[in-house]
Amino acid sequence: MVTLRINGKSHQIDVPSDMPVLWVLRDVLGMTGTKFGCGMALCGACTVQLDGQAIRPRIERAPCQTRRPPI
């Protein structure tokens, strides 16, 4: 189980460690503002901020995989 802090709200998630952050945001948390776009993280439609850095969640793995502290 991992805790994500998104827009000031904490979310407990239990997902496979290889699940892309995009899928966590859209499919698990229902945050559909993040778009799938090209599907290869090239066009930038899926870009989100993580710890103040722009990332492409289509290819970035869930925090349990990247060993980042809760966000």
CHARMM internal coordinates of N, CA and C (Angstrom, degrees):
IC EDIT
DIST 1 N 1 CA 1.4507
DIST 1 CA 1 C 1.5248
ANGL 1 N 1 CA 1 C 107.99
DIST 1 C 2 N 1.3127
ANGL 1 CA 1 C 2 N 116.13
DIHE 1 N 1 CA 1 C 2 N 134.98
DIST 2 N 2 CA 1.4548
ANGL 1 C 2 N 2 CA 123.01
DIHE 1 CA 1 C 2 N 2 CA -178.67
DIST 2 CA 2 C 1.5229
ANGL 2 N 2 CA 2 C 108.34
DIHE 1 C 2 N 2 CA 2 C -125.30
DIST 2 C 3 N 1.3321
ANGL 2 CA 2 C 3 N 117.07
DIHE 2 N 2 CA 2 C 3 N 143.62
DIST 3 N 3 CA 1.4534
ANGL 2 C 3 N 3 CA 121.87
DIHE 2 CA 2 C 3 N 3 CA 175.23
DIST 3 CA 3 C 1.5155
ANGL 3 N 3 CA 3 C 108.84
DIHE 2 C 3 N 3 CA 3 C -104.90
DIST 3 C 4 N 1.3294
ANGL 3 CA 3 C 4 N 116.90
DIHE 3 N 3 CA 3 C 4 N 124.60
DIST 4 N 4 CA 1.4558
ANGL 3 C 4 N 4 CA 122.75
DIHE 3 CA 3 C 4 N 4 CA 174.26
DIST 4 CA 4 C 1.5159
ANGL 4 N 4 CA 4 C 108.10
DIHE 3 C 4 N 4 CA 4 C -110.10
DIST 4 C 5 N 1.3097
ANGL 4 CA 4 C 5 N 116.48
DIHE 4 N 4 CA 4 C 5 N 137.64
DIST 5 N 5 CA 1.4620
ANGL 4 C 5 N 5 CA 120.85
DIHE 4 CA 4 C 5 N 5 CA 174.36
DIST 5 CA 5 C 1.5153
ANGL 5 N 5 CA 5 C 106.52
DIHE 4 C 5 N 5 CA 5 C -108.36
DIST 5 C 6 N 1.3273
ANGL 5 CA 5 C 6 N 115.45
DIHE 5 N 5 CA 5 C 6 N 112.01
DIST 6 N 6 CA 1.4555
ANGL 5 C 6 N 6 CA 121.97
DIHE 5 CA 5 C 6 N 6 CA -175.74
DIST 6 CA 6 C 1.5198
ANGL 6 N 6 CA 6 C 108.64
DIHE 5 C 6 N 6 CA 6 C -124.68
DIST 6 C 7 N 1.3262
ANGL 6 CA 6 C 7 N 115.34
DIHE 6 N 6 CA 6 C 7 N 122.27
DIST 7 N 7 CA 1.4687
ANGL 6 C 7 N 7 CA 121.05
DIHE 6 CA 6 C 7 N 7 CA -179.79
DIST 7 CA 7 C 1.5205
ANGL 7 N 7 CA 7 C 112.18
DIHE 6 C 7 N 7 CA 7 C 52.62
DIST 7 C 8 N 1.3366
ANGL 7 CA 7 C 8 N 116.06
DIHE 7 N 7 CA 7 C 8 N 39.39
DIST 8 N 8 CA 1.4529
ANGL 7 C 8 N 8 CA 121.61
DIHE 7 CA 7 C 8 N 8 CA 175.91
DIST 8 CA 8 C 1.5195
ANGL 8 N 8 CA 8 C 115.20
DIHE 7 C 8 N 8 CA 8 C 82.82
DIST 8 C 9 N 1.3218
ANGL 8 CA 8 C 9 N 118.44
DIHE 8 N 8 CA 8 C 9 N 1.61
DIST 9 N 9 CA 1.4595
ANGL 8 C 9 N 9 CA 121.84
DIHE 8 CA 8 C 9 N 9 CA -178.48
DIST 9 CA 9 C 1.5255
ANGL 9 N 9 CA 9 C 109.38
DIHE 8 C 9 N 9 CA 9 C -118.88
DIST 9 C 10 N 1.3411
ANGL 9 CA 9 C 10 N 116.95
DIHE 9 N 9 CA 9 C 10 N 135.57
DIST 10 N 10 CA 1.4612
ANGL 9 C 10 N 10 CA 121.54
DIHE 9 CA 9 C 10 N 10 CA 179.26
DIST 10 CA 10 C 1.5189
ANGL 10 N 10 CA 10 C 110.81
DIHE 9 C 10 N 10 CA 10 C -86.28
DIST 10 C 11 N 1.3268
ANGL 10 CA 10 C 11 N 115.07
DIHE 10 N 10 CA 10 C 11 N 139.96
DIST 11 N 11 CA 1.4605
ANGL 10 C 11 N 11 CA 122.55
DIHE 10 CA 10 C 11 N 11 CA 178.86
DIST 11 CA 11 C 1.5184
ANGL 11 N 11 CA 11 C 108.48
DIHE 10 C 11 N 11 CA 11 C -130.11
DIST 11 C 12 N 1.3283
ANGL 11 CA 11 C 12 N 117.11
DIHE 11 N 11 CA 11 C 12 N 126.41
DIST 12 N 12 CA 1.4572
ANGL 11 C 12 N 12 CA 122.56
DIHE 11 CA 11 C 12 N 12 CA 174.36
DIST 12 CA 12 C 1.5281
ANGL 12 N 12 CA 12 C 107.40
DIHE 11 C 12 N 12 CA 12 C -89.91
DIST 12 C 13 N 1.3292
ANGL 12 CA 12 C 13 N 116.64
DIHE 12 N 12 CA 12 C 13 N 124.67
DIST 13 N 13 CA 1.4624
ANGL 12 C 13 N 13 CA 119.66
DIHE 12 CA 12 C 13 N 13 CA 178.98
DIST 13 CA 13 C 1.5180
ANGL 13 N 13 CA 13 C 109.63
DIHE 12 C 13 N 13 CA 13 C -128.09
DIST 13 C 14 N 1.3063
ANGL 13 CA 13 C 14 N 115.32
DIHE 13 N 13 CA 13 C 14 N 147.79
DIST 14 N 14 CA 1.4578
ANGL 13 C 14 N 14 CA 122.40
DIHE 13 CA 13 C 14 N 14 CA 176.14
DIST 14 CA 14 C 1.5201
ANGL 14 N 14 CA 14 C 106.14
DIHE 13 C 14 N 14 CA 14 C -129.69
DIST 14 C 15 N 1.3278
ANGL 14 CA 14 C 15 N 116.26
DIHE 14 N 14 CA 14 C 15 N 94.46
DIST 15 N 15 CA 1.4593
ANGL 14 C 15 N 15 CA 122.28
DIHE 14 CA 14 C 15 N 15 CA -175.90
DIST 15 CA 15 C 1.5253
ANGL 15 N 15 CA 15 C 109.78
DIHE 14 C 15 N 15 CA 15 C -130.62
DIST 15 C 16 N 1.3319
ANGL 15 CA 15 C 16 N 117.11
DIHE 15 N 15 CA 15 C 16 N 159.17
DIST 16 N 16 CA 1.4685
ANGL 15 C 16 N 16 CA 119.47
DIHE 15 CA 15 C 16 N 16 CA 175.11
DIST 16 CA 16 C 1.5273
ANGL 16 N 16 CA 16 C 110.85
DIHE 15 C 16 N 16 CA 16 C -59.88
DIST 16 C 17 N 1.3178
ANGL 16 CA 16 C 17 N 116.74
DIHE 16 N 16 CA 16 C 17 N 147.16
DIST 17 N 17 CA 1.4642
ANGL 16 C 17 N 17 CA 120.92
DIHE 16 CA 16 C 17 N 17 CA -176.17
DIST 17 CA 17 C 1.5192
ANGL 17 N 17 CA 17 C 113.35
DIHE 16 C 17 N 17 CA 17 C -66.41
DIST 17 C 18 N 1.3328
ANGL 17 CA 17 C 18 N 118.10
DIHE 17 N 17 CA 17 C 18 N -17.21
DIST 18 N 18 CA 1.4614
ANGL 17 C 18 N 18 CA 119.77
DIHE 17 CA 17 C 18 N 18 CA -179.57
DIST 18 CA 18 C 1.5295
ANGL 18 N 18 CA 18 C 112.89
DIHE 17 C 18 N 18 CA 18 C -98.55
DIST 18 C 19 N 1.3380
ANGL 18 CA 18 C 19 N 117.68
DIHE 18 N 18 CA 18 C 19 N 7.81
DIST 19 N 19 CA 1.4573
ANGL 18 C 19 N 19 CA 120.69
DIHE 18 CA 18 C 19 N 19 CA 179.61
DIST 19 CA 19 C 1.5319
ANGL 19 N 19 CA 19 C 110.42
DIHE 18 C 19 N 19 CA 19 C -74.01
DIST 19 C 20 N 1.3316
ANGL 19 CA 19 C 20 N 118.38
DIHE 19 N 19 CA 19 C 20 N 126.41
DIST 20 N 20 CA 1.4655
ANGL 19 C 20 N 20 CA 120.61
DIHE 19 CA 19 C 20 N 20 CA 177.61
DIST 20 CA 20 C 1.5325
ANGL 20 N 20 CA 20 C 111.44
DIHE 19 C 20 N 20 CA 20 C -62.63
DIST 20 C 21 N 1.3112
ANGL 20 CA 20 C 21 N 116.06
DIHE 20 N 20 CA 20 C 21 N 146.71
DIST 21 N 21 CA 1.4655
ANGL 20 C 21 N 21 CA 121.89
DIHE 20 CA 20 C 21 N 21 CA -179.81
DIST 21 CA 21 C 1.5262
ANGL 21 N 21 CA 21 C 110.80
DIHE 20 C 21 N 21 CA 21 C -57.00
DIST 21 C 22 N 1.3308
ANGL 21 CA 21 C 22 N 117.54
DIHE 21 N 21 CA 21 C 22 N -36.01
DIST 22 N 22 CA 1.4670
ANGL 21 C 22 N 22 CA 120.78
DIHE 21 CA 21 C 22 N 22 CA 178.35
DIST 22 CA 22 C 1.5217
ANGL 22 N 22 CA 22 C 111.09
DIHE 21 C 22 N 22 CA 22 C -56.00
DIST 22 C 23 N 1.3185
ANGL 22 CA 22 C 23 N 117.17
DIHE 22 N 22 CA 22 C 23 N -44.02
DIST 23 N 23 CA 1.4687
ANGL 22 C 23 N 23 CA 120.68
DIHE 22 CA 22 C 23 N 23 CA 179.38
DIST 23 CA 23 C 1.5159
ANGL 23 N 23 CA 23 C 111.12
DIHE 22 C 23 N 23 CA 23 C -67.58
DIST 23 C 24 N 1.3321
ANGL 23 CA 23 C 24 N 117.28
DIHE 23 N 23 CA 23 C 24 N -37.05
DIST 24 N 24 CA 1.4616
ANGL 23 C 24 N 24 CA 120.41
DIHE 23 CA 23 C 24 N 24 CA 177.13
DIST 24 CA 24 C 1.5249
ANGL 24 N 24 CA 24 C 109.18
DIHE 23 C 24 N 24 CA 24 C -61.04
DIST 24 C 25 N 1.3274
ANGL 24 CA 24 C 25 N 116.50
DIHE 24 N 24 CA 24 C 25 N -49.28
DIST 25 N 25 CA 1.4640
ANGL 24 C 25 N 25 CA 120.46
DIHE 24 CA 24 C 25 N 25 CA -178.36
DIST 25 CA 25 C 1.5288
ANGL 25 N 25 CA 25 C 112.05
DIHE 24 C 25 N 25 CA 25 C -62.60
DIST 25 C 26 N 1.3209
ANGL 25 CA 25 C 26 N 116.96
DIHE 25 N 25 CA 25 C 26 N -49.62
DIST 26 N 26 CA 1.4597
ANGL 25 C 26 N 26 CA 120.86
DIHE 25 CA 25 C 26 N 26 CA -174.39
DIST 26 CA 26 C 1.5328
ANGL 26 N 26 CA 26 C 113.13
DIHE 25 C 26 N 26 CA 26 C -79.64
DIST 26 C 27 N 1.3197
ANGL 26 CA 26 C 27 N 116.77
DIHE 26 N 26 CA 26 C 27 N -52.22
DIST 27 N 27 CA 1.4640
ANGL 26 C 27 N 27 CA 120.55
DIHE 26 CA 26 C 27 N 27 CA -170.12
DIST 27 CA 27 C 1.5225
ANGL 27 N 27 CA 27 C 113.75
DIHE 26 C 27 N 27 CA 27 C -85.38
DIST 27 C 28 N 1.3236
ANGL 27 CA 27 C 28 N 116.98
DIHE 27 N 27 CA 27 C 28 N -35.51
DIST 28 N 28 CA 1.4653
ANGL 27 C 28 N 28 CA 120.03
DIHE 27 CA 27 C 28 N 28 CA -177.41
DIST 28 CA 28 C 1.5249
ANGL 28 N 28 CA 28 C 111.06
DIHE 27 C 28 N 28 CA 28 C -89.36
DIST 28 C 29 N 1.3430
ANGL 28 CA 28 C 29 N 116.56
DIHE 28 N 28 CA 28 C 29 N -46.04
DIST 29 N 29 CA 1.4619
ANGL 28 C 29 N 29 CA 120.32
DIHE 28 CA 28 C 29 N 29 CA -175.73
DIST 29 CA 29 C 1.5289
ANGL 29 N 29 CA 29 C 113.86
DIHE 28 C 29 N 29 CA 29 C -97.27
DIST 29 C 30 N 1.3322
ANGL 29 CA 29 C 30 N 118.16
DIHE 29 N 29 CA 29 C 30 N -7.22
DIST 30 N 30 CA 1.4609
ANGL 29 C 30 N 30 CA 121.27
DIHE 29 CA 29 C 30 N 30 CA 177.36
DIST 30 CA 30 C 1.5165
ANGL 30 N 30 CA 30 C 114.47
DIHE 29 C 30 N 30 CA 30 C 71.45
DIST 30 C 31 N 1.3324
ANGL 30 CA 30 C 31 N 117.33
DIHE 30 N 30 CA 30 C 31 N 21.29
DIST 31 N 31 CA 1.4691
ANGL 30 C 31 N 31 CA 121.84
DIHE 30 CA 30 C 31 N 31 CA -179.71
DIST 31 CA 31 C 1.5276
ANGL 31 N 31 CA 31 C 108.59
DIHE 30 C 31 N 31 CA 31 C -91.92
DIST 31 C 32 N 1.3224
ANGL 31 CA 31 C 32 N 115.22
DIHE 31 N 31 CA 31 C 32 N 85.52
DIST 32 N 32 CA 1.4579
ANGL 31 C 32 N 32 CA 120.49
DIHE 31 CA 31 C 32 N 32 CA -172.14
DIST 32 CA 32 C 1.5258
ANGL 32 N 32 CA 32 C 114.35
DIHE 31 C 32 N 32 CA 32 C -84.91
DIST 32 C 33 N 1.3188
ANGL 32 CA 32 C 33 N 117.45
DIHE 32 N 32 CA 32 C 33 N 5.62
DIST 33 N 33 CA 1.4646
ANGL 32 C 33 N 33 CA 120.02
DIHE 32 CA 32 C 33 N 33 CA 175.69
DIST 33 CA 33 C 1.5168
ANGL 33 N 33 CA 33 C 111.85
DIHE 32 C 33 N 33 CA 33 C -66.86
DIST 33 C 34 N 1.3212
ANGL 33 CA 33 C 34 N 117.00
DIHE 33 N 33 CA 33 C 34 N -28.27
DIST 34 N 34 CA 1.4536
ANGL 33 C 34 N 34 CA 121.73
DIHE 33 CA 33 C 34 N 34 CA 175.10
DIST 34 CA 34 C 1.5173
ANGL 34 N 34 CA 34 C 107.44
DIHE 33 C 34 N 34 CA 34 C -79.54
DIST 34 C 35 N 1.3259
ANGL 34 CA 34 C 35 N 116.44
DIHE 34 N 34 CA 34 C 35 N 124.59
DIST 35 N 35 CA 1.4599
ANGL 34 C 35 N 35 CA 121.36
DIHE 34 CA 34 C 35 N 35 CA -173.19
DIST 35 CA 35 C 1.5168
ANGL 35 N 35 CA 35 C 112.46
DIHE 34 C 35 N 35 CA 35 C -97.55
DIST 35 C 36 N 1.3296
ANGL 35 CA 35 C 36 N 115.44
DIHE 35 N 35 CA 35 C 36 N 155.45
DIST 36 N 36 CA 1.4597
ANGL 35 C 36 N 36 CA 122.18
DIHE 35 CA 35 C 36 N 36 CA 177.80
DIST 36 CA 36 C 1.5232
ANGL 36 N 36 CA 36 C 110.44
DIHE 35 C 36 N 36 CA 36 C -76.25
DIST 36 C 37 N 1.3270
ANGL 36 CA 36 C 37 N 118.47
DIHE 36 N 36 CA 36 C 37 N -40.09
DIST 37 N 37 CA 1.4658
ANGL 36 C 37 N 37 CA 122.21
DIHE 36 CA 36 C 37 N 37 CA 177.77
DIST 37 CA 37 C 1.5152
ANGL 37 N 37 CA 37 C 112.98
DIHE 36 C 37 N 37 CA 37 C 63.23
DIST 37 C 38 N 1.3263
ANGL 37 CA 37 C 38 N 115.63
DIHE 37 N 37 CA 37 C 38 N -129.60
DIST 38 N 38 CA 1.4678
ANGL 37 C 38 N 38 CA 121.89
DIHE 37 CA 37 C 38 N 38 CA -174.09
DIST 38 CA 38 C 1.5267
ANGL 38 N 38 CA 38 C 112.91
DIHE 37 C 38 N 38 CA 38 C -77.07
DIST 38 C 39 N 1.3249
ANGL 38 CA 38 C 39 N 118.24
DIHE 38 N 38 CA 38 C 39 N -17.69
DIST 39 N 39 CA 1.4567
ANGL 38 C 39 N 39 CA 121.36
DIHE 38 CA 38 C 39 N 39 CA -179.53
DIST 39 CA 39 C 1.5156
ANGL 39 N 39 CA 39 C 114.47
DIHE 38 C 39 N 39 CA 39 C 84.93
DIST 39 C 40 N 1.3424
ANGL 39 CA 39 C 40 N 116.49
DIHE 39 N 39 CA 39 C 40 N -1.24
DIST 40 N 40 CA 1.4675
ANGL 39 C 40 N 40 CA 119.76
DIHE 39 CA 39 C 40 N 40 CA -179.35
DIST 40 CA 40 C 1.5308
ANGL 40 N 40 CA 40 C 112.02
DIHE 39 C 40 N 40 CA 40 C -126.20
DIST 40 C 41 N 1.3327
ANGL 40 CA 40 C 41 N 117.06
DIHE 40 N 40 CA 40 C 41 N 8.84
DIST 41 N 41 CA 1.4701
ANGL 40 C 41 N 41 CA 123.44
DIHE 40 CA 40 C 41 N 41 CA 179.24
DIST 41 CA 41 C 1.5197
ANGL 41 N 41 CA 41 C 112.62
DIHE 40 C 41 N 41 CA 41 C 62.95
DIST 41 C 42 N 1.3209
ANGL 41 CA 41 C 42 N 116.98
DIHE 41 N 41 CA 41 C 42 N 30.90
DIST 42 N 42 CA 1.4600
ANGL 41 C 42 N 42 CA 120.75
DIHE 41 CA 41 C 42 N 42 CA -179.84
DIST 42 CA 42 C 1.5310
ANGL 42 N 42 CA 42 C 112.67
DIHE 41 C 42 N 42 CA 42 C -100.63
DIST 42 C 43 N 1.3237
ANGL 42 CA 42 C 43 N 117.71
DIHE 42 N 42 CA 42 C 43 N -33.53
DIST 43 N 43 CA 1.4680
ANGL 42 C 43 N 43 CA 120.49
DIHE 42 CA 42 C 43 N 43 CA -172.77
DIST 43 CA 43 C 1.5283
ANGL 43 N 43 CA 43 C 113.06
DIHE 42 C 43 N 43 CA 43 C -84.14
DIST 43 C 44 N 1.3260
ANGL 43 CA 43 C 44 N 118.53
DIHE 43 N 43 CA 43 C 44 N -19.79
DIST 44 N 44 CA 1.4610
ANGL 43 C 44 N 44 CA 121.87
DIHE 43 CA 43 C 44 N 44 CA 178.89
DIST 44 CA 44 C 1.5124
ANGL 44 N 44 CA 44 C 115.42
DIHE 43 C 44 N 44 CA 44 C 91.57
DIST 44 C 45 N 1.3260
ANGL 44 CA 44 C 45 N 118.80
DIHE 44 N 44 CA 44 C 45 N -2.60
DIST 45 N 45 CA 1.4715
ANGL 44 C 45 N 45 CA 120.96
DIHE 44 CA 44 C 45 N 45 CA -178.70
DIST 45 CA 45 C 1.5220
ANGL 45 N 45 CA 45 C 112.06
DIHE 44 C 45 N 45 CA 45 C -62.03
DIST 45 C 46 N 1.3175
ANGL 45 CA 45 C 46 N 117.85
DIHE 45 N 45 CA 45 C 46 N -27.19
DIST 46 N 46 CA 1.4663
ANGL 45 C 46 N 46 CA 122.13
DIHE 45 CA 45 C 46 N 46 CA -176.23
DIST 46 CA 46 C 1.5328
ANGL 46 N 46 CA 46 C 112.90
DIHE 45 C 46 N 46 CA 46 C -92.74
DIST 46 C 47 N 1.3145
ANGL 46 CA 46 C 47 N 118.80
DIHE 46 N 46 CA 46 C 47 N 3.47
DIST 47 N 47 CA 1.4646
ANGL 46 C 47 N 47 CA 121.88
DIHE 46 CA 46 C 47 N 47 CA -174.51
DIST 47 CA 47 C 1.5271
ANGL 47 N 47 CA 47 C 111.83
DIHE 46 C 47 N 47 CA 47 C -62.63
DIST 47 C 48 N 1.3325
ANGL 47 CA 47 C 48 N 116.24
DIHE 47 N 47 CA 47 C 48 N 132.98
DIST 48 N 48 CA 1.4614
ANGL 47 C 48 N 48 CA 123.77
DIHE 47 CA 47 C 48 N 48 CA 174.66
DIST 48 CA 48 C 1.5292
ANGL 48 N 48 CA 48 C 108.00
DIHE 47 C 48 N 48 CA 48 C -133.95
DIST 48 C 49 N 1.3306
ANGL 48 CA 48 C 49 N 116.85
DIHE 48 N 48 CA 48 C 49 N 168.87
DIST 49 N 49 CA 1.4591
ANGL 48 C 49 N 49 CA 121.49
DIHE 48 CA 48 C 49 N 49 CA 177.16
DIST 49 CA 49 C 1.5176
ANGL 49 N 49 CA 49 C 109.64
DIHE 48 C 49 N 49 CA 49 C -99.61
DIST 49 C 50 N 1.3269
ANGL 49 CA 49 C 50 N 115.52
DIHE 49 N 49 CA 49 C 50 N 132.99
DIST 50 N 50 CA 1.4579
ANGL 49 C 50 N 50 CA 122.27
DIHE 49 CA 49 C 50 N 50 CA 176.21
DIST 50 CA 50 C 1.5224
ANGL 50 N 50 CA 50 C 106.63
DIHE 49 C 50 N 50 CA 50 C -130.90
DIST 50 C 51 N 1.3239
ANGL 50 CA 50 C 51 N 116.29
DIHE 50 N 50 CA 50 C 51 N 115.07
DIST 51 N 51 CA 1.4676
ANGL 50 C 51 N 51 CA 120.98
DIHE 50 CA 50 C 51 N 51 CA -177.15
DIST 51 CA 51 C 1.5294
ANGL 51 N 51 CA 51 C 111.60
DIHE 50 C 51 N 51 CA 51 C 53.96
DIST 51 C 52 N 1.3384
ANGL 51 CA 51 C 52 N 116.75
DIHE 51 N 51 CA 51 C 52 N 37.92
DIST 52 N 52 CA 1.4615
ANGL 51 C 52 N 52 CA 121.44
DIHE 51 CA 51 C 52 N 52 CA 177.70
DIST 52 CA 52 C 1.5185
ANGL 52 N 52 CA 52 C 115.03
DIHE 51 C 52 N 52 CA 52 C 80.78
DIST 52 C 53 N 1.3210
ANGL 52 CA 52 C 53 N 116.98
DIHE 52 N 52 CA 52 C 53 N 1.97
DIST 53 N 53 CA 1.4663
ANGL 52 C 53 N 53 CA 121.69
DIHE 52 CA 52 C 53 N 53 CA -179.90
DIST 53 CA 53 C 1.5289
ANGL 53 N 53 CA 53 C 109.49
DIHE 52 C 53 N 53 CA 53 C -112.00
DIST 53 C 54 N 1.3195
ANGL 53 CA 53 C 54 N 116.28
DIHE 53 N 53 CA 53 C 54 N 138.11
DIST 54 N 54 CA 1.4629
ANGL 53 C 54 N 54 CA 120.23
DIHE 53 CA 53 C 54 N 54 CA 175.45
DIST 54 CA 54 C 1.5223
ANGL 54 N 54 CA 54 C 108.93
DIHE 53 C 54 N 54 CA 54 C -74.36
DIST 54 C 55 N 1.3351
ANGL 54 CA 54 C 55 N 115.99
DIHE 54 N 54 CA 54 C 55 N 128.68
DIST 55 N 55 CA 1.4667
ANGL 54 C 55 N 55 CA 120.98
DIHE 54 CA 54 C 55 N 55 CA 176.27
DIST 55 CA 55 C 1.5200
ANGL 55 N 55 CA 55 C 108.71
DIHE 54 C 55 N 55 CA 55 C -128.68
DIST 55 C 56 N 1.2969
ANGL 55 CA 55 C 56 N 115.76
DIHE 55 N 55 CA 55 C 56 N 161.56
DIST 56 N 56 CA 1.4623
ANGL 55 C 56 N 56 CA 122.06
DIHE 55 CA 55 C 56 N 56 CA 174.65
DIST 56 CA 56 C 1.5244
ANGL 56 N 56 CA 56 C 106.70
DIHE 55 C 56 N 56 CA 56 C -104.44
DIST 56 C 57 N 1.3403
ANGL 56 CA 56 C 57 N 117.84
DIHE 56 N 56 CA 56 C 57 N 99.03
DIST 57 N 57 CA 1.4700
ANGL 56 C 57 N 57 CA 120.90
DIHE 56 CA 56 C 57 N 57 CA -173.12
DIST 57 CA 57 C 1.5197
ANGL 57 N 57 CA 57 C 114.12
DIHE 56 C 57 N 57 CA 57 C -67.80
DIST 57 C 58 N 1.3172
ANGL 57 CA 57 C 58 N 118.22
DIHE 57 N 57 CA 57 C 58 N -10.42
DIST 58 N 58 CA 1.4667
ANGL 57 C 58 N 58 CA 120.25
DIHE 57 CA 57 C 58 N 58 CA 177.06
DIST 58 CA 58 C 1.5265
ANGL 58 N 58 CA 58 C 109.77
DIHE 57 C 58 N 58 CA 58 C -64.12
DIST 58 C 59 N 1.3392
ANGL 58 CA 58 C 59 N 116.65
DIHE 58 N 58 CA 58 C 59 N -32.27
DIST 59 N 59 CA 1.4530
ANGL 58 C 59 N 59 CA 119.82
DIHE 58 CA 58 C 59 N 59 CA -178.03
DIST 59 CA 59 C 1.5220
ANGL 59 N 59 CA 59 C 112.93
DIHE 58 C 59 N 59 CA 59 C -110.83
DIST 59 C 60 N 1.3320
ANGL 59 CA 59 C 60 N 117.48
DIHE 59 N 59 CA 59 C 60 N -21.16
DIST 60 N 60 CA 1.4661
ANGL 59 C 60 N 60 CA 121.41
DIHE 59 CA 59 C 60 N 60 CA 178.29
DIST 60 CA 60 C 1.5201
ANGL 60 N 60 CA 60 C 108.61
DIHE 59 C 60 N 60 CA 60 C -73.33
DIST 60 C 61 N 1.3014
ANGL 60 CA 60 C 61 N 117.21
DIHE 60 N 60 CA 60 C 61 N 136.39
DIST 61 N 61 CA 1.4585
ANGL 60 C 61 N 61 CA 121.70
DIHE 60 CA 60 C 61 N 61 CA -178.41
DIST 61 CA 61 C 1.5216
ANGL 61 N 61 CA 61 C 111.52
DIHE 60 C 61 N 61 CA 61 C -86.76
DIST 61 C 62 N 1.3153
ANGL 61 CA 61 C 62 N 115.13
DIHE 61 N 61 CA 61 C 62 N 163.31
DIST 62 N 62 CA 1.4602
ANGL 61 C 62 N 62 CA 121.41
DIHE 61 CA 61 C 62 N 62 CA 179.14
DIST 62 CA 62 C 1.5262
ANGL 62 N 62 CA 62 C 110.19
DIHE 61 C 62 N 62 CA 62 C -58.63
DIST 62 C 63 N 1.3424
ANGL 62 CA 62 C 63 N 118.23
DIHE 62 N 62 CA 62 C 63 N 153.39
DIST 63 N 63 CA 1.4652
ANGL 62 C 63 N 63 CA 121.70
DIHE 62 CA 62 C 63 N 63 CA -176.43
DIST 63 CA 63 C 1.5179
ANGL 63 N 63 CA 63 C 114.73
DIHE 62 C 63 N 63 CA 63 C -53.66
DIST 63 C 64 N 1.3254
ANGL 63 CA 63 C 64 N 118.18
DIHE 63 N 63 CA 63 C 64 N -29.45
DIST 64 N 64 CA 1.4613
ANGL 63 C 64 N 64 CA 119.30
DIHE 63 CA 63 C 64 N 64 CA 179.68
DIST 64 CA 64 C 1.5300
ANGL 64 N 64 CA 64 C 110.42
DIHE 63 C 64 N 64 CA 64 C -67.68
DIST 64 C 65 N 1.3134
ANGL 64 CA 64 C 65 N 117.79
DIHE 64 N 64 CA 64 C 65 N -22.64
DIST 65 N 65 CA 1.4557
ANGL 64 C 65 N 65 CA 121.63
DIHE 64 CA 64 C 65 N 65 CA 178.15
DIST 65 CA 65 C 1.5271
ANGL 65 N 65 CA 65 C 110.72
DIHE 64 C 65 N 65 CA 65 C -86.23
DIST 65 C 66 N 1.3291
ANGL 65 CA 65 C 66 N 117.77
DIHE 65 N 65 CA 65 C 66 N -39.02
DIST 66 N 66 CA 1.4532
ANGL 65 C 66 N 66 CA 121.20
DIHE 65 CA 65 C 66 N 66 CA -175.28
DIST 66 CA 66 C 1.5260
ANGL 66 N 66 CA 66 C 112.27
DIHE 65 C 66 N 66 CA 66 C -85.06
DIST 66 C 67 N 1.3351
ANGL 66 CA 66 C 67 N 117.00
DIHE 66 N 66 CA 66 C 67 N -5.69
DIST 67 N 67 CA 1.4686
ANGL 66 C 67 N 67 CA 123.69
DIHE 66 CA 66 C 67 N 67 CA 179.20
DIST 67 CA 67 C 1.5218
ANGL 67 N 67 CA 67 C 113.07
DIHE 66 C 67 N 67 CA 67 C 60.25
DIST 67 C 68 N 1.3189
ANGL 67 CA 67 C 68 N 116.86
DIHE 67 N 67 CA 67 C 68 N 30.16
DIST 68 N 68 CA 1.4571
ANGL 67 C 68 N 68 CA 120.84
DIHE 67 CA 67 C 68 N 68 CA 174.89
DIST 68 CA 68 C 1.5213
ANGL 68 N 68 CA 68 C 108.59
DIHE 67 C 68 N 68 CA 68 C -80.83
DIST 68 C 69 N 1.3342
ANGL 68 CA 68 C 69 N 116.77
DIHE 68 N 68 CA 68 C 69 N 152.68
DIST 69 N 69 CA 1.4669
ANGL 68 C 69 N 69 CA 118.40
DIHE 68 CA 68 C 69 N 69 CA 174.21
DIST 69 CA 69 C 1.5319
ANGL 69 N 69 CA 69 C 109.33
DIHE 68 C 69 N 69 CA 69 C -68.22
DIST 69 C 70 N 1.3233
ANGL 69 CA 69 C 70 N 118.53
DIHE 69 N 69 CA 69 C 70 N 164.61
DIST 70 N 70 CA 1.4643
ANGL 69 C 70 N 70 CA 120.28
DIHE 69 CA 69 C 70 N 70 CA 178.80
DIST 70 CA 70 C 1.5179
ANGL 70 N 70 CA 70 C 111.21
DIHE 69 C 70 N 70 CA 70 C -53.88
DIST 70 C 71 N 1.3404
ANGL 70 CA 70 C 71 N 115.99
DIHE 70 N 70 CA 70 C 71 N 140.34
DIST 71 N 71 CA 1.4603
ANGL 70 C 71 N 71 CA 121.61
DIHE 70 CA 70 C 71 N 71 CA 179.48
DIST 71 CA 71 C 1.4902
ANGL 71 N 71 CA 71 C 110.58
DIHE 70 C 71 N 71 CA 71 C -113.17
END
COOR INIT
IC SEED 1 N 1 CA 1 C
IC BUILD
